[in-house]
Amino acid sequence: MTTCGQSPFRNLKCLLASSECVHCSCHQPVNSSCCRLHTLPPLARMMWRQLIAAFIFLAFNQTYSLSSPSRERPRIPVLSYQDDWVCVNKPHGLTVHRSKSTPKHQRVLTTMVKKQLTRKVFPVHRLDHRTSGAILFAFDSDTAGRLHQAAVRNGNKQYIALVRGEWKNQTTVLVDKPIRVKNITKDATTRFTLLASSSPGQEERCSMLLCEPLTGRTHQIRRHAFAIGHPILGDTQHGDSRVNRYWREKHDWDRLALHSWKLEFELDETRHDCISPLPLQFQIILRVLELWDHAVAKEPLLSMEEYDETGGSHGRHYRSRKDRLACQPNVQQR
């Protein structure tokens, strides 16, 4: 049986329990040598109790603050801000809009952009939860419909993907394979273009591809990449779990290696190119694998640094006001 004198917290127990030092189990007196704090006057004992209680409170709060998630809202970088729509850079691991399966405490991109720009937004298209990159939002439903027709149906979408294995096919491969979505088989076409590939003697065999989906089906790029034997790294649903575990343990790669890089479309007789620079994690792993220089040589725009066009909402007709003020050199822009 453990006595109070043998407990490493005996002084703390006695102070917080009562003013008398008694045994925890058998209520036998404790040696005065193990609890010398009880020889203090009552006022001093009370002050010691308050000091110890404050110490425990601060220690608990510090531990709780480190373990609990921060409630500070992160900023979503803006790639292009127009009068009727905006293009933002979506981080990976963020859902575009809330659904029945989305937890209430989980942030969603639509709500974050709405609060950041202080105006209602309408998502024009979707990106997977674990996919990062450029995504379009309209400020009204009419613009959302026109933008969907211009950018999603008639525009050009380009993705950057890091896939398993050394690329031994032709430089450009067109995959035309139907995809079954909700028990309905639909036509699907994706163009894959090689940007860089690992050397034959390299341990990590992988390739960097430029993916252009010519149709918009659910998980189209991921499914077609798996169909040609080069699944995307980090894809838990259409990928290789053994390879994903290897990259997670050796390179700490815990995301889907798919990034929405460029959106090209024409709206109201104006051409728009929205480019989302590669995340820093992408650039680091490509440099480690010695693929970065080869990819930039083929596509120089990959070397663009991350940017944020605006510091917040400029209100309606900001672009027209900015162009009008630019023609008046004596008027200071606000």
N, C-alpha and C positions, 0 to 999 in steps of 0.2 A: 504494500500500500504506500502511495506517494504522500509524503508529508509536505506541508507548506514550505518547510525549510529546504526541501529538495527541488522545489519548482523554480525554474528560471525567472518566472514572472511573479514571485511571491509578494514582493513589495507592491506591485501594481494591483494584484488581486486584493490585498488587504486594504489598500487605500480606497479602491472603488467599491468594495463590498460593504464595509462598515468601519466604524471608528475603533473597533476592537479586533485584534488579531487572533483569530481562532483557526483551528484546523478545518480544512475544507470538508473532510468526510466524518471524522470521529469527534470533532469539536474539542480536541485536547489543546491546551495552551501551547503556543509556539515559543521557541527559544527567543529571547530578546535580541540575540545576535543576528538573527535572520531578518528581522523587521525593525530596524533601528529608526525608521521613519515615524513609528508610533511613539517614539520618545519625544517627538516635537510637540510644541503647544498646539491646542486645537485650531487656532487661527492659521498657523503655518501649515497644518495638515490640510485645511480647507483650500488654501492657496495651491498646495501641491496637487490636490485633486483637480482643481480647475485647470492647472497647467497641463496635467497629463490628459485630461479630457480634450483640451484644445489641440494638443499634439495629435491625438488619435483622429480627431475630426479633420485636421488639415491633411494628415497622411491619407485618409480614406478619400477625401475629395481630389487629391492629386492623382491617386490611382484611378479613380473613376473617370476623371477628365482625360487621362491617357487612353483608357480602354474604350470610352464612348466615342461615337463618330462626331465629327465637327459639323455644326449646323450652318456654317458659313457657306453661302451659295457661291459656287465657282462660276466664273465668267465663261460664256461661250464665245469663242472668237468669231468675228464677222468677216466674211470673205468678200461680200459685195452687198451694198445697201442701196436699194433703188426706191422710187416713190411708192411702188405697189408690191414689192416683194423684197426678200432678203435671202442671201445664201450664207449659211453658217458652217463652221467646222465642228462636226459632231465627234465627241470623244468616244472611245470604245467602252463597252460596258454600260451604255445608257440607252434606255428604251425610248423610242420616238414619241409614242402616245400611250396613254393609260388604257388598260383593258381590265377584264374581270380577273385575270391571273396576276396582275401587277399588284404587289403589296402596297398598302396605303402609305407607308413610310418611305417608299422608294421614289426618288426623283425621276421625272420624265422630261425629255427634251422640249416638248411643246410648251409645257408650263414654264420651264426655265427661260426659254426665249421670250415668251409673253411677258414675264415679269422684268426681264432685262431690258426689253425695248418699250415697255409700258404700253403695249397695244396688242390687240388680238391677232393671232397668226393661224394660218391654215396650212398644214403639211401638204406639199405637192406630191411627194413620193415617200418611200420608206427605205430605211436601212436596217439591217439586222442588229440585234442588241449588241453583238460583239464586233460589229464593223464600224470603222471610223471613217471620217471624211466629209466631203461636201454634200449638203442636203438643202433643198429649197423650201421656203415658207412664203406664202402669199398673205397679204393684209386684208383680202376680201375674197369671197367665194368665186366671183366672176374671174378675177385674176388667177385664182388657183386652177380653174378649168382651162383657161388659155395657156397658162404656164405648163400644165400637165401635158397638153397637146403638143406644145412647142419643144419642151425639154425632154419629156419622158418618151413620147411616141415618135417624134420627128427629130429629136436631138441626138447627140452622141455622148454616151457615158463611158468613161474609162476608169478602170480600177487597177490598182497595183496589188499583186499577190505574190507571196513567197510559198512555193510548193515543194513537195518532197521529190527527191530524185534528180539525177542529172538529165537534162533535156537532150534527147537524141532524135527528136522529130525535126521537121522542117522549121524554119524560123517563124513562120506563120501557119497556124492550124485552125481550120474552121470546123467546129463541132456542131453538127445538126442532129440532135437527138431529142425526141419528144420527152416531156416531163409530165408525170402524173400528179395533179394537184386536186385534192378533195375528190378523189375517185373520177377525175376527168383528165384525159390525156390531151395535152396541148403541145403544139409545135414550139421548139426552143432552139435558138441558134446563138453560139458564142464564138468570138474570134480571140484566139490566144496568140500573142506575139512575144517572142523571147527577147528579154533585155540583158540578162546575164545568167550564167550557169557555172556551177562549181567545176573545178578541174577533175579529171578522172582519178587522181591520186589523193584527193582531199577526203578527210574523214566525214565531214558533214556534207552529204550530197543533197543539194537543193538548187532551185532555179527561181529566178525572179521574172515574172510574166506581166505583160500589159494585157488586161482582159477587157473586151468590149462586148457586152451583151446586146445582141441585136433584137432580142425580145425580152420582155420583162416578166419572168416567172419566179416563183418562190424558190430561193436558194439556187438559182440557175447556175451561177458561176461555180459555186461549191459542188454541185452535182456533176457538172460537165468536167470539172477538173478531176474529180474522182473517177469519172468514166474513162478518161484517157490515161489513168494510172499515175496521176500526179496530184494527190489530194493536198489541199491547203493546210499548212501547218497550224496547229491549234484548233482545228475543226473537230469537235467532239461528236458531231452528228454524222458527217459525211467524210470523216478522215480516218487516219491510222492511229489508234490509241497507243500503240507501242512507240511509234515515232514521236507522238505528242508528249509522252512521258519522258522520253530521252531529252527533248528540247527544253522541257520544263525543268528537269533536274540539272542539266548541264549549263544551259544559257538563261535560265529563269524566264523563259518565254511562256507567259500565261494568258495570251490573248489570241484572237483569230488574226492570222496574217493576211488580212484583206482590208484595203483602204480605198475609199471612193476618191479618186485623185482629180479628175477633171470632168466638168459638165460644159458641153458646147451646144448652144442653141441660138435660135433667132426669134425674137419677140418684137412685134411692132416695127418691123424692118430694121431692127438693130441687132447686131450680133453680140453675144455675150459669151465670155470664156471665164468660168469660175474654177480656179485651181486651188486645191487644198494641199499644201506642202506635206511631205511625209512626216509623221511623228518622229520625235527624237529616238524613241525605242527602235523604230524601223531603221533609221540611219545608222545607229550604233551596231546593230546586228549585221547589217549589210557591209559595214566597214570591217567588222571582225571576220566575216566570211570572204572578204576581198572581192565582193561583187559590186561595190558602190561605184568605183571608177568606170567599170565597163558599162554599167547602167546609165550613168550620167553622160558618157560619150555618145550613147544612142539617143538619149532623151535629156537634153541639157536642162529643161525646166524642172527636173527632179531635184536640182540643187537649190531651189527656192527655200528661203527661210520662212518660218512661221510668222504670220502677221495678223493684225486685227485692224480692220479699216476704220471703225468708229469707236467712240468712247461711250456710246449709248444711243438713245433714240433721237433723231433729228426732226421727227414729225412728218406730216404729209407734204409732198411736193418739195422735199429737201433737194433732190437732184436738180430740178428745174431752177430753184432759187439759187443753188450753188453756181450753176452755169450762167445765170443772169448776173450774179454779182461778180463773176470772173471777167465779164465784159466791161465792168466799171472799175478801173484800177484805183480810183480815188475813194471808193467805198470800202470800208474795212469789213471783212467777213466776220460774222459772229458764229 
